[in-house]
Amino acid sequence: MSPDPTDKAQPHLPKLITAGFRRMGCWRPTSAGDGIELDFTAERAPGVYAYVVNGVVHYVGSAQSGLHGRFRRYAITKTMRTSRRIRDKILGCFAAGQAVEIYTLVPPSLIWHDLPVDLIAGLEEGLIRSLHPVWNLRSNREVE
């Protein structure tokens, strides 16, 4: 069964909150207006995050090395394609007068039959497949 492209616009935020995602804050423009910065201090733990615009999940990502470092790369990198592309989307939201909220989840470590289970990667992939966030290229390729 292929994903329903009309499902992309549905507000899935209540599903994330029920699953334990917490609103951490927002991206905001830098004082020069040409970049982005957080309005909160991100935790350093690995986790999954979602960017939400007008109650709709626009992007889902994972931070295996920690949320703080991952968000920092969005703010400062000039060479990483995904970070630059998403930063441009965020700046476009600012230009349209829209806020970009950040929700995060830091799942516990899990062992199944003495084998490690990567909940972060699994949650990211599952959310992209089920929510079809418009900024995630993987979710858009599935519908094409």
PyMOL CGO cylinders between C-alpha atoms (Angstrom):
from pymol import cmd
from pymol.cgo import CYLINDER

trace = [
    CYLINDER, 0.00, 0.00, 0.00, 1.51, 3.32, -1.00, 0.3, 1, 1, 1, 1, 1, 1,
    CYLINDER, 1.51, 3.32, -1.00, 1.36, 6.37, 1.28, 0.3, 1, 1, 1, 1, 1, 1,
    CYLINDER, 1.36, 6.37, 1.28, -1.52, 8.79, 0.86, 0.3, 1, 1, 1, 1, 1, 1,
    CYLINDER, -1.52, 8.79, 0.86, 0.02, 12.08, -0.38, 0.3, 1, 1, 1, 1, 1, 1,
    CYLINDER, 0.02, 12.08, -0.38, -2.88, 14.05, 1.09, 0.3, 1, 1, 1, 1, 1, 1,
    CYLINDER, -2.88, 14.05, 1.09, -1.87, 12.73, 4.53, 0.3, 1, 1, 1, 1, 1, 1,
    CYLINDER, -1.87, 12.73, 4.53, 1.20, 15.03, 4.52, 0.3, 1, 1, 1, 1, 1, 1,
    CYLINDER, 1.20, 15.03, 4.52, -0.79, 18.05, 5.67, 0.3, 1, 1, 1, 1, 1, 1,
    CYLINDER, -0.79, 18.05, 5.67, -2.37, 16.31, 8.66, 0.3, 1, 1, 1, 1, 1, 1,
    CYLINDER, -2.37, 16.31, 8.66, -1.32, 17.63, 12.09, 0.3, 1, 1, 1, 1, 1, 1,
    CYLINDER, -1.32, 17.63, 12.09, 0.37, 14.65, 13.75, 0.3, 1, 1, 1, 1, 1, 1,
    CYLINDER, 0.37, 14.65, 13.75, 1.65, 16.63, 16.71, 0.3, 1, 1, 1, 1, 1, 1,
    CYLINDER, 1.65, 16.63, 16.71, -0.77, 15.01, 19.21, 0.3, 1, 1, 1, 1, 1, 1,
    CYLINDER, -0.77, 15.01, 19.21, 0.61, 11.59, 18.21, 0.3, 1, 1, 1, 1, 1, 1,
    CYLINDER, 0.61, 11.59, 18.21, 4.16, 12.75, 18.97, 0.3, 1, 1, 1, 1, 1, 1,
    CYLINDER, 4.16, 12.75, 18.97, 3.20, 14.26, 22.32, 0.3, 1, 1, 1, 1, 1, 1,
    CYLINDER, 3.20, 14.26, 22.32, 1.34, 11.08, 23.32, 0.3, 1, 1, 1, 1, 1, 1,
    CYLINDER, 1.34, 11.08, 23.32, 4.50, 9.11, 22.42, 0.3, 1, 1, 1, 1, 1, 1,
    CYLINDER, 4.50, 9.11, 22.42, 6.60, 11.25, 24.78, 0.3, 1, 1, 1, 1, 1, 1,
    CYLINDER, 6.60, 11.25, 24.78, 8.00, 13.98, 22.55, 0.3, 1, 1, 1, 1, 1, 1,
    CYLINDER, 8.00, 13.98, 22.55, 8.48, 17.27, 24.42, 0.3, 1, 1, 1, 1, 1, 1,
    CYLINDER, 8.48, 17.27, 24.42, 8.45, 20.78, 23.03, 0.3, 1, 1, 1, 1, 1, 1,
    CYLINDER, 8.45, 20.78, 23.03, 11.93, 22.16, 23.66, 0.3, 1, 1, 1, 1, 1, 1,
    CYLINDER, 11.93, 22.16, 23.66, 11.58, 25.57, 22.01, 0.3, 1, 1, 1, 1, 1, 1,
    CYLINDER, 11.58, 25.57, 22.01, 11.93, 27.15, 18.59, 0.3, 1, 1, 1, 1, 1, 1,
    CYLINDER, 11.93, 27.15, 18.59, 14.42, 28.14, 15.97, 0.3, 1, 1, 1, 1, 1, 1,
    CYLINDER, 14.42, 28.14, 15.97, 14.78, 31.92, 15.74, 0.3, 1, 1, 1, 1, 1, 1,
    CYLINDER, 14.78, 31.92, 15.74, 16.62, 34.15, 13.30, 0.3, 1, 1, 1, 1, 1, 1,
    CYLINDER, 16.62, 34.15, 13.30, 20.07, 35.36, 14.31, 0.3, 1, 1, 1, 1, 1, 1,
    CYLINDER, 20.07, 35.36, 14.31, 20.40, 39.05, 15.08, 0.3, 1, 1, 1, 1, 1, 1,
    CYLINDER, 20.40, 39.05, 15.08, 21.85, 39.60, 11.58, 0.3, 1, 1, 1, 1, 1, 1,
    CYLINDER, 21.85, 39.60, 11.58, 18.78, 37.81, 10.17, 0.3, 1, 1, 1, 1, 1, 1,
    CYLINDER, 18.78, 37.81, 10.17, 20.82, 35.58, 7.85, 0.3, 1, 1, 1, 1, 1, 1,
    CYLINDER, 20.82, 35.58, 7.85, 21.06, 32.51, 10.06, 0.3, 1, 1, 1, 1, 1, 1,
    CYLINDER, 21.06, 32.51, 10.06, 19.24, 30.49, 12.69, 0.3, 1, 1, 1, 1, 1, 1,
    CYLINDER, 19.24, 30.49, 12.69, 19.74, 29.79, 16.38, 0.3, 1, 1, 1, 1, 1, 1,
    CYLINDER, 19.74, 29.79, 16.38, 17.89, 28.00, 19.15, 0.3, 1, 1, 1, 1, 1, 1,
    CYLINDER, 17.89, 28.00, 19.15, 15.89, 29.84, 21.79, 0.3, 1, 1, 1, 1, 1, 1,
    CYLINDER, 15.89, 29.84, 21.79, 16.80, 27.08, 24.30, 0.3, 1, 1, 1, 1, 1, 1,
    CYLINDER, 16.80, 27.08, 24.30, 19.81, 24.99, 25.32, 0.3, 1, 1, 1, 1, 1, 1,
    CYLINDER, 19.81, 24.99, 25.32, 19.60, 21.57, 23.71, 0.3, 1, 1, 1, 1, 1, 1,
    CYLINDER, 19.60, 21.57, 23.71, 20.50, 18.48, 25.67, 0.3, 1, 1, 1, 1, 1, 1,
    CYLINDER, 20.50, 18.48, 25.67, 23.57, 16.53, 24.66, 0.3, 1, 1, 1, 1, 1, 1,
    CYLINDER, 23.57, 16.53, 24.66, 21.89, 13.10, 24.73, 0.3, 1, 1, 1, 1, 1, 1,
    CYLINDER, 21.89, 13.10, 24.73, 21.16, 11.22, 21.48, 0.3, 1, 1, 1, 1, 1, 1,
    CYLINDER, 21.16, 11.22, 21.48, 17.56, 11.44, 20.35, 0.3, 1, 1, 1, 1, 1, 1,
    CYLINDER, 17.56, 11.44, 20.35, 14.91, 11.97, 17.70, 0.3, 1, 1, 1, 1, 1, 1,
    CYLINDER, 14.91, 11.97, 17.70, 13.57, 15.42, 16.83, 0.3, 1, 1, 1, 1, 1, 1,
    CYLINDER, 13.57, 15.42, 16.83, 10.73, 16.93, 14.85, 0.3, 1, 1, 1, 1, 1, 1,
    CYLINDER, 10.73, 16.93, 14.85, 10.37, 20.40, 13.35, 0.3, 1, 1, 1, 1, 1, 1,
    CYLINDER, 10.37, 20.40, 13.35, 6.76, 21.56, 13.53, 0.3, 1, 1, 1, 1, 1, 1,
    CYLINDER, 6.76, 21.56, 13.53, 5.22, 24.48, 11.62, 0.3, 1, 1, 1, 1, 1, 1,
    CYLINDER, 5.22, 24.48, 11.62, 1.62, 25.49, 12.37, 0.3, 1, 1, 1, 1, 1, 1,
    CYLINDER, 1.62, 25.49, 12.37, 1.01, 22.23, 14.21, 0.3, 1, 1, 1, 1, 1, 1,
    CYLINDER, 1.01, 22.23, 14.21, 2.21, 20.09, 11.28, 0.3, 1, 1, 1, 1, 1, 1,
    CYLINDER, 2.21, 20.09, 11.28, 5.36, 17.96, 11.43, 0.3, 1, 1, 1, 1, 1, 1,
    CYLINDER, 5.36, 17.96, 11.43, 7.57, 19.17, 8.57, 0.3, 1, 1, 1, 1, 1, 1,
    CYLINDER, 7.57, 19.17, 8.57, 10.79, 17.28, 9.35, 0.3, 1, 1, 1, 1, 1, 1,
    CYLINDER, 10.79, 17.28, 9.35, 11.92, 14.33, 11.44, 0.3, 1, 1, 1, 1, 1, 1,
    CYLINDER, 11.92, 14.33, 11.44, 15.57, 13.61, 12.15, 0.3, 1, 1, 1, 1, 1, 1,
    CYLINDER, 15.57, 13.61, 12.15, 17.84, 11.72, 14.48, 0.3, 1, 1, 1, 1, 1, 1,
    CYLINDER, 17.84, 11.72, 14.48, 20.89, 12.77, 16.43, 0.3, 1, 1, 1, 1, 1, 1,
    CYLINDER, 20.89, 12.77, 16.43, 22.95, 9.68, 17.23, 0.3, 1, 1, 1, 1, 1, 1,
    CYLINDER, 22.95, 9.68, 17.23, 25.81, 11.78, 18.59, 0.3, 1, 1, 1, 1, 1, 1,
    CYLINDER, 25.81, 11.78, 18.59, 23.57, 14.12, 20.57, 0.3, 1, 1, 1, 1, 1, 1,
    CYLINDER, 23.57, 14.12, 20.57, 20.86, 16.71, 19.97, 0.3, 1, 1, 1, 1, 1, 1,
    CYLINDER, 20.86, 16.71, 19.97, 23.04, 19.68, 20.92, 0.3, 1, 1, 1, 1, 1, 1,
    CYLINDER, 23.04, 19.68, 20.92, 25.65, 18.90, 18.26, 0.3, 1, 1, 1, 1, 1, 1,
    CYLINDER, 25.65, 18.90, 18.26, 23.06, 18.10, 15.60, 0.3, 1, 1, 1, 1, 1, 1,
    CYLINDER, 23.06, 18.10, 15.60, 21.21, 21.38, 16.09, 0.3, 1, 1, 1, 1, 1, 1,
    CYLINDER, 21.21, 21.38, 16.09, 24.53, 23.23, 16.08, 0.3, 1, 1, 1, 1, 1, 1,
    CYLINDER, 24.53, 23.23, 16.08, 25.31, 21.78, 12.64, 0.3, 1, 1, 1, 1, 1, 1,
    CYLINDER, 25.31, 21.78, 12.64, 21.99, 23.12, 11.32, 0.3, 1, 1, 1, 1, 1, 1,
    CYLINDER, 21.99, 23.12, 11.32, 22.93, 26.56, 12.59, 0.3, 1, 1, 1, 1, 1, 1,
    CYLINDER, 22.93, 26.56, 12.59, 26.54, 26.81, 11.41, 0.3, 1, 1, 1, 1, 1, 1,
    CYLINDER, 26.54, 26.81, 11.41, 27.39, 24.35, 8.65, 0.3, 1, 1, 1, 1, 1, 1,
    CYLINDER, 27.39, 24.35, 8.65, 27.99, 25.60, 5.15, 0.3, 1, 1, 1, 1, 1, 1,
    CYLINDER, 27.99, 25.60, 5.15, 28.89, 22.27, 3.54, 0.3, 1, 1, 1, 1, 1, 1,
    CYLINDER, 28.89, 22.27, 3.54, 26.41, 19.62, 4.75, 0.3, 1, 1, 1, 1, 1, 1,
    CYLINDER, 26.41, 19.62, 4.75, 23.64, 19.48, 2.14, 0.3, 1, 1, 1, 1, 1, 1,
    CYLINDER, 23.64, 19.48, 2.14, 20.81, 18.36, 4.41, 0.3, 1, 1, 1, 1, 1, 1,
    CYLINDER, 20.81, 18.36, 4.41, 21.66, 20.88, 7.14, 0.3, 1, 1, 1, 1, 1, 1,
    CYLINDER, 21.66, 20.88, 7.14, 21.90, 23.70, 4.61, 0.3, 1, 1, 1, 1, 1, 1,
    CYLINDER, 21.90, 23.70, 4.61, 18.65, 22.65, 2.87, 0.3, 1, 1, 1, 1, 1, 1,
    CYLINDER, 18.65, 22.65, 2.87, 16.68, 22.45, 6.12, 0.3, 1, 1, 1, 1, 1, 1,
    CYLINDER, 16.68, 22.45, 6.12, 18.17, 25.74, 7.37, 0.3, 1, 1, 1, 1, 1, 1,
    CYLINDER, 18.17, 25.74, 7.37, 16.94, 27.37, 4.15, 0.3, 1, 1, 1, 1, 1, 1,
    CYLINDER, 16.94, 27.37, 4.15, 13.45, 25.92, 4.78, 0.3, 1, 1, 1, 1, 1, 1,
    CYLINDER, 13.45, 25.92, 4.78, 13.51, 27.35, 8.31, 0.3, 1, 1, 1, 1, 1, 1,
    CYLINDER, 13.51, 27.35, 8.31, 14.61, 30.76, 7.01, 0.3, 1, 1, 1, 1, 1, 1,
    CYLINDER, 14.61, 30.76, 7.01, 11.75, 30.58, 4.50, 0.3, 1, 1, 1, 1, 1, 1,
    CYLINDER, 11.75, 30.58, 4.50, 9.33, 30.04, 7.39, 0.3, 1, 1, 1, 1, 1, 1,
    CYLINDER, 9.33, 30.04, 7.39, 10.71, 33.11, 9.15, 0.3, 1, 1, 1, 1, 1, 1,
    CYLINDER, 10.71, 33.11, 9.15, 10.19, 35.15, 5.96, 0.3, 1, 1, 1, 1, 1, 1,
    CYLINDER, 10.19, 35.15, 5.96, 6.58, 33.94, 5.89, 0.3, 1, 1, 1, 1, 1, 1,
    CYLINDER, 6.58, 33.94, 5.89, 6.08, 34.89, 9.55, 0.3, 1, 1, 1, 1, 1, 1,
    CYLINDER, 6.08, 34.89, 9.55, 5.93, 31.28, 10.74, 0.3, 1, 1, 1, 1, 1, 1,
    CYLINDER, 5.93, 31.28, 10.74, 7.57, 29.76, 13.80, 0.3, 1, 1, 1, 1, 1, 1,
    CYLINDER, 7.57, 29.76, 13.80, 9.48, 26.48, 13.64, 0.3, 1, 1, 1, 1, 1, 1,
    CYLINDER, 9.48, 26.48, 13.64, 9.01, 24.57, 16.88, 0.3, 1, 1, 1, 1, 1, 1,
    CYLINDER, 9.01, 24.57, 16.88, 11.30, 21.75, 17.96, 0.3, 1, 1, 1, 1, 1, 1,
    CYLINDER, 11.30, 21.75, 17.96, 10.07, 18.61, 19.70, 0.3, 1, 1, 1, 1, 1, 1,
    CYLINDER, 10.07, 18.61, 19.70, 12.48, 15.95, 20.95, 0.3, 1, 1, 1, 1, 1, 1,
    CYLINDER, 12.48, 15.95, 20.95, 12.45, 12.46, 22.37, 0.3, 1, 1, 1, 1, 1, 1,
    CYLINDER, 12.45, 12.46, 22.37, 15.38, 10.74, 24.08, 0.3, 1, 1, 1, 1, 1, 1,
    CYLINDER, 15.38, 10.74, 24.08, 14.47, 7.04, 24.11, 0.3, 1, 1, 1, 1, 1, 1,
    CYLINDER, 14.47, 7.04, 24.11, 16.00, 4.57, 26.55, 0.3, 1, 1, 1, 1, 1, 1,
    CYLINDER, 16.00, 4.57, 26.55, 18.58, 1.96, 25.57, 0.3, 1, 1, 1, 1, 1, 1,
    CYLINDER, 18.58, 1.96, 25.57, 16.98, -1.33, 24.70, 0.3, 1, 1, 1, 1, 1, 1,
    CYLINDER, 16.98, -1.33, 24.70, 18.24, -4.90, 24.57, 0.3, 1, 1, 1, 1, 1, 1,
    CYLINDER, 18.24, -4.90, 24.57, 16.30, -7.68, 22.85, 0.3, 1, 1, 1, 1, 1, 1,
    CYLINDER, 16.30, -7.68, 22.85, 17.58, -11.23, 23.33, 0.3, 1, 1, 1, 1, 1, 1,
    CYLINDER, 17.58, -11.23, 23.33, 20.99, -9.85, 24.34, 0.3, 1, 1, 1, 1, 1, 1,
    CYLINDER, 20.99, -9.85, 24.34, 21.14, -7.73, 21.17, 0.3, 1, 1, 1, 1, 1, 1,
    CYLINDER, 21.14, -7.73, 21.17, 21.17, -3.92, 21.13, 0.3, 1, 1, 1, 1, 1, 1,
    CYLINDER, 21.17, -3.92, 21.13, 18.17, -2.25, 19.50, 0.3, 1, 1, 1, 1, 1, 1,
    CYLINDER, 18.17, -2.25, 19.50, 18.61, 1.22, 18.01, 0.3, 1, 1, 1, 1, 1, 1,
    CYLINDER, 18.61, 1.22, 18.01, 15.37, 2.94, 18.98, 0.3, 1, 1, 1, 1, 1, 1,
    CYLINDER, 15.37, 2.94, 18.98, 16.58, 6.27, 17.63, 0.3, 1, 1, 1, 1, 1, 1,
    CYLINDER, 16.58, 6.27, 17.63, 17.06, 5.00, 14.07, 0.3, 1, 1, 1, 1, 1, 1,
    CYLINDER, 17.06, 5.00, 14.07, 13.88, 2.93, 14.24, 0.3, 1, 1, 1, 1, 1, 1,
    CYLINDER, 13.88, 2.93, 14.24, 11.77, 5.82, 15.50, 0.3, 1, 1, 1, 1, 1, 1,
    CYLINDER, 11.77, 5.82, 15.50, 13.13, 8.21, 12.89, 0.3, 1, 1, 1, 1, 1, 1,
    CYLINDER, 13.13, 8.21, 12.89, 12.46, 5.77, 10.04, 0.3, 1, 1, 1, 1, 1, 1,
    CYLINDER, 12.46, 5.77, 10.04, 9.01, 4.82, 11.36, 0.3, 1, 1, 1, 1, 1, 1,
    CYLINDER, 9.01, 4.82, 11.36, 7.96, 8.44, 11.78, 0.3, 1, 1, 1, 1, 1, 1,
    CYLINDER, 7.96, 8.44, 11.78, 9.15, 9.39, 8.30, 0.3, 1, 1, 1, 1, 1, 1,
    CYLINDER, 9.15, 9.39, 8.30, 7.23, 6.46, 6.80, 0.3, 1, 1, 1, 1, 1, 1,
    CYLINDER, 7.23, 6.46, 6.80, 4.03, 7.13, 8.72, 0.3, 1, 1, 1, 1, 1, 1,
    CYLINDER, 4.03, 7.13, 8.72, 3.93, 10.95, 8.86, 0.3, 1, 1, 1, 1, 1, 1,
    CYLINDER, 3.93, 10.95, 8.86, 5.49, 11.77, 5.47, 0.3, 1, 1, 1, 1, 1, 1,
    CYLINDER, 5.49, 11.77, 5.47, 7.04, 15.08, 6.63, 0.3, 1, 1, 1, 1, 1, 1,
    CYLINDER, 7.04, 15.08, 6.63, 7.28, 17.40, 3.62, 0.3, 1, 1, 1, 1, 1, 1,
    CYLINDER, 7.28, 17.40, 3.62, 10.91, 18.42, 4.31, 0.3, 1, 1, 1, 1, 1, 1,
    CYLINDER, 10.91, 18.42, 4.31, 12.15, 14.81, 4.51, 0.3, 1, 1, 1, 1, 1, 1,
    CYLINDER, 12.15, 14.81, 4.51, 13.25, 13.79, 1.03, 0.3, 1, 1, 1, 1, 1, 1,
    CYLINDER, 13.25, 13.79, 1.03, 12.82, 10.08, 1.82, 0.3, 1, 1, 1, 1, 1, 1,
    CYLINDER, 12.82, 10.08, 1.82, 9.12, 10.55, 2.52, 0.3, 1, 1, 1, 1, 1, 1,
    CYLINDER, 9.12, 10.55, 2.52, 8.65, 12.50, -0.71, 0.3, 1, 1, 1, 1, 1, 1,
    CYLINDER, 8.65, 12.50, -0.71, 10.40, 9.85, -2.81, 0.3, 1, 1, 1, 1, 1, 1,
    CYLINDER, 10.40, 9.85, -2.81, 8.02, 7.19, -1.55, 0.3, 1, 1, 1, 1, 1, 1,
    CYLINDER, 8.02, 7.19, -1.55, 5.03, 9.00, -3.02, 0.3, 1, 1, 1, 1, 1, 1,
    CYLINDER, 5.03, 9.00, -3.02, 6.51, 9.95, -6.38, 0.3, 1, 1, 1, 1, 1, 1,
]
cmd.load_cgo(trace, "trace")
